[in-house]
Amino acid sequence: MTVPQTREIGNPRRSAVSPGRLARGVRALYPPGMLHVANGDHALSVLRAAGLQGEVIAWSDVLDQGPVRGEPGTAAFRELRAEWLATNGAGELEQVSAQLERWDAALRTPAGETVLWFEADLTCQLALLHHLVLIEASAVVTREPVPEQKDFAALLDTRKRYDRAQARRAWEAVAAPDPRGLQALDVAGLPPQMGPALRRLIEELPEVGSGLSRTERTVLEEEGSFPRVQAREPVPWITDLFFARVVTELHEAGMFDEPARTECLGGKLDYRTRATDRWVGGVLLSGSSCFRRDGSRIVPP
């Protein structure tokens, strides 16, 4: 089955695939009846070129951006996502809605075993939670991007079943309108990359004082340079489409101008007094009276 991909949505990673560096003649190494799920078009192409038995599909929504509210795989969840994505440049509403529905339908394809191929970044870890809540699956979770891997037979042997009850509780904390549940989650039964990813999600809440998320602060400090901002992330995650949105919003609020930039970075000007509404998981940040963070501690309005 080939699932159409909407390139405006998600984590496309469009670098050219180099099949020559992939293992050859490996198809017989893989059990039949599998459904392999990648996150992004590039990972999809690499996994297909690797000779995996069974179907290889992609599910590529970017849950680190926009609203994450409600039950995965439902029409209500997709509707809220589609409206936000369409409003923020991912395509026409009808097109985006149809793509989200196709991804969910493909994810539920009957299979002897479903294997999720995901990475350490925030985008992948949120998608992994979504999938573990929605379906029974094992997962291969890598530190480095899937397209940079070589020995897919060895990687497949590392797949694990994770604690779906913990995944459910983590999802509920991510999707809650009050983010304080994220601070005390037990994720011992989930991939080791999950804890750092959820802590990184908390850092997208505005700081006390400046009102800047970690991403917004880094964008101002690096004067809007995408490569320099990415270089400061231990595990880069934001796509160029949504990075451009952050830069545009800061620019339109006058935050690159002096003295506003220096005052905000110094905590003397609150960006939230100028900022547009935005989402962090299930939390809608509207105006200056909103959830914030003081270091790693979440502070209520």
C-alpha positions in Angstrom: 0.0 0.0 0.0 1.3 3.5 -0.9 0.0 6.3 1.3 0.1 9.7 -0.4 2.2 12.2 1.5 1.4 15.9 2.0 4.8 17.5 2.0 3.6 20.7 3.7 2.7 18.7 6.8 5.2 17.0 9.1 8.8 16.2 9.1 9.7 15.5 5.4 13.5 15.3 5.6 13.8 15.6 1.9 17.5 14.7 1.6 18.2 12.3 -1.3 18.2 8.6 -0.5 21.4 6.7 -1.2 20.3 3.1 -1.7 24.0 2.2 -2.4 24.8 2.5 1.3 21.9 0.3 2.4 22.3 -3.4 3.0 21.5 -5.4 -0.1 19.8 -8.8 -0.2 18.3 -8.3 3.2 14.6 -8.9 2.4 14.8 -12.5 3.6 16.0 -11.4 7.0 12.7 -9.8 7.9 9.6 -11.6 9.2 6.6 -11.4 6.8 3.3 -9.7 7.7 4.7 -6.6 9.2 3.6 -3.0 8.9 6.5 -0.5 9.3 5.6 3.0 10.2 8.1 5.9 9.5 7.9 9.5 10.6 8.5 11.6 7.4 8.9 11.0 3.7 12.7 10.6 3.8 12.6 7.9 6.5 9.8 6.3 4.5 12.0 6.1 1.3 15.0 4.7 3.2 12.9 2.0 4.9 11.4 1.0 1.6 14.8 0.9 0.0 16.1 -1.3 2.9 14.0 -4.3 1.7 11.7 -4.6 4.7 9.1 -7.3 4.3 5.6 -6.1 4.5 4.1 -2.6 4.1 6.1 0.5 4.8 4.1 3.7 5.4 4.5 7.1 6.9 2.5 9.0 9.6 4.0 12.5 9.5 1.9 15.0 11.6 4.0 17.4 13.7 2.4 17.2 17.2 5.0 19.5 18.7 3.2 22.3 16.8 -0.4 23.3 17.3 -3.1 21.8 19.5 -2.9 18.3 20.9 -6.3 17.8 22.6 -8.4 14.7 23.0 -8.2 11.1 21.9 -5.8 10.0 19.2 -7.3 8.7 16.0 -10.7 10.4 16.4 -12.4 12.8 14.0 -12.5 15.5 16.8 -8.8 15.2 17.3 -8.0 15.5 13.6 -10.5 18.3 13.1 -8.7 20.6 15.6 -5.3 19.6 14.1 -6.4 20.2 10.5 -7.9 23.6 11.2 -4.7 24.8 12.9 -2.4 23.3 10.2 -4.4 24.8 7.4 -4.3 28.2 9.1 -0.6 28.0 9.5 0.4 27.2 5.9 0.2 23.4 5.6 -2.3 23.4 2.8 -6.0 23.8 2.2 -8.3 22.6 5.0 -9.9 19.8 2.9 -6.5 18.5 1.7 -5.0 18.5 5.2 -8.1 16.9 6.7 -8.0 14.1 4.1 -4.3 13.5 4.7 -4.7 13.2 8.4 -7.5 10.7 8.0 -5.5 8.7 5.5 -2.5 8.5 7.9 -4.7 7.3 10.7 -6.4 4.7 8.5 -3.0 3.4 7.3 -1.8 3.2 10.9 -4.7 0.8 11.7 -3.9 -1.5 8.8 -4.2 -5.1 10.0 -0.8 -6.7 10.3 1.0 -9.6 12.0 3.1 -7.0 13.8 3.3 -3.2 13.5 6.7 -1.7 14.0 7.2 2.0 14.7 10.5 3.5 13.5 11.1 6.7 15.4 13.9 8.9 16.6 14.8 10.8 19.8 13.5 14.2 18.8 10.4 15.8 20.3 8.4 15.4 17.1 9.0 11.6 16.9 8.4 11.0 20.6 5.0 12.8 20.6 4.0 10.7 17.6 5.2 7.6 19.3 3.0 8.3 22.3 0.1 8.9 19.9 0.6 5.6 18.2 1.2 3.6 21.4 -2.2 4.9 22.7 -3.9 4.1 19.5 -2.6 0.7 18.4 -0.7 -2.4 19.7 2.8 -2.0 18.3 6.5 -2.6 18.9 9.0 0.2 18.3 12.6 0.8 17.1 13.8 4.0 18.6 17.1 5.4 17.4 19.3 8.3 18.7 20.4 9.3 15.2 18.0 9.8 12.3 16.6 6.7 10.7 17.9 7.8 7.2 21.4 7.7 8.6 21.1 4.0 9.8 22.7 1.2 7.9 22.0 -2.2 9.5 18.3 -2.4 9.5 18.3 -6.1 10.3 20.1 -5.5 13.6 17.9 -2.5 14.3 14.8 -4.5 13.8 16.0 -7.0 16.3 16.1 -4.2 18.9 12.4 -3.5 18.7 10.6 -3.5 22.0 7.1 -3.4 23.4 6.5 -0.5 25.6 4.1 0.2 28.5 0.9 1.3 26.9 -0.6 2.3 30.2 2.3 4.7 30.8 2.0 5.9 27.3 -1.7 6.7 27.9 -0.9 8.6 31.1 1.9 10.6 29.3 -0.5 11.4 26.5 -3.1 12.6 28.9 -0.6 14.9 30.5 0.6 16.2 27.1 -3.0 16.8 25.9 -4.2 18.4 29.2 -5.1 22.1 29.4 -3.0 22.2 32.6 0.6 21.1 31.9 1.7 20.5 35.5 1.0 16.7 35.1 4.1 16.6 32.8 6.4 17.2 35.8 5.7 14.0 37.7 5.3 11.4 35.0 6.7 7.9 35.3 8.1 7.0 31.9 10.3 4.1 33.0 8.4 1.8 30.8 8.8 4.0 27.7 11.9 4.6 25.5 14.7 6.4 27.4 14.3 9.3 24.8 10.8 10.0 26.1 11.8 11.8 29.3 14.2 14.3 27.7 11.6 14.9 24.9 8.8 15.7 27.4 11.2 18.0 29.3 11.9 19.8 26.0 8.2 20.2 25.5 7.9 21.9 28.9 10.6 24.4 27.7 8.2 25.6 25.0 6.2 27.2 27.7 7.0 30.9 28.2 9.6 31.9 30.8 8.7 33.9 33.8 9.7 37.5 33.0 10.6 37.5 29.3 7.6 35.4 28.2 9.9 33.6 25.7 9.9 29.8 25.0 13.3 28.2 24.7 13.0 28.2 20.9 11.9 31.9 20.9 14.8 32.9 23.1 17.3 31.0 21.0 15.9 32.6 17.8 16.4 36.1 19.3 19.8 35.3 20.6 20.9 33.8 17.2 19.2 36.6 15.3 16.9 34.3 13.3 19.6 31.9 12.0 18.0 28.5 11.4 21.4 26.6 11.3 22.6 28.3 14.5 19.4 27.6 16.3 19.4 24.0 15.2 23.1 23.6 16.3 22.1 24.6 19.9 19.6 21.7 20.2 21.0 18.4 21.4 18.3 16.7 19.3 17.1 19.1 16.6 13.3 18.8 16.0 11.7 21.9 14.6 11.1 22.0 10.8 11.9 25.0 8.6 8.2 25.7 8.0 7.4 26.2 11.6 10.8 27.8 12.4 9.8 30.5 9.9 6.5 31.0 11.7 8.3 31.6 15.0 10.6 34.1 13.3 7.7 35.9 11.6 5.7 36.2 14.8 8.7 37.6 16.7 9.4 40.0 13.8 5.8 41.2 13.6 5.8 41.9 17.4 9.0 44.0 16.9 11.1 41.7 19.0 14.2 41.9 16.7 14.2 45.7 17.1 16.2 47.5 19.8 15.7 48.1 22.6 12.9 45.5 22.6 15.2 42.6 21.8 17.7 43.3 24.6 15.0 44.2 27.1 13.1 41.0 26.4 16.2 38.8 26.6 17.0 40.5 29.9 13.6 39.8 31.3 12.5 43.4 31.4 9.9 43.1 28.6 7.3 40.4 28.4 6.9 39.0 24.9 3.5 37.5 25.9 2.1 41.1 26.0 2.7 41.3 22.3 2.6 37.6 21.2 -0.2 35.9 19.3 -1.9 32.9 20.9 -0.1 29.6 20.5 -0.3 26.0 21.7 2.0 23.8 23.7 0.4 20.3 23.6 -3.0 20.8 25.1 -2.2 24.2 26.6 -3.5 27.3 24.8 -1.3 30.3 25.6 -3.4 33.4 25.3 -2.2 36.8 26.4 0.2 37.3 29.3 -1.9 35.5 31.9 -1.0 31.9 31.1 1.1 28.9 32.3 4.8 29.7 32.4 8.0 28.0 33.6 10.6 29.1 36.1 13.5 26.9 35.2 12.0 23.4 35.1 9.1 24.3 37.4 5.7 25.1 35.8 4.0 28.2 37.2 0.2 28.6 36.9 -1.4 31.8 35.7 
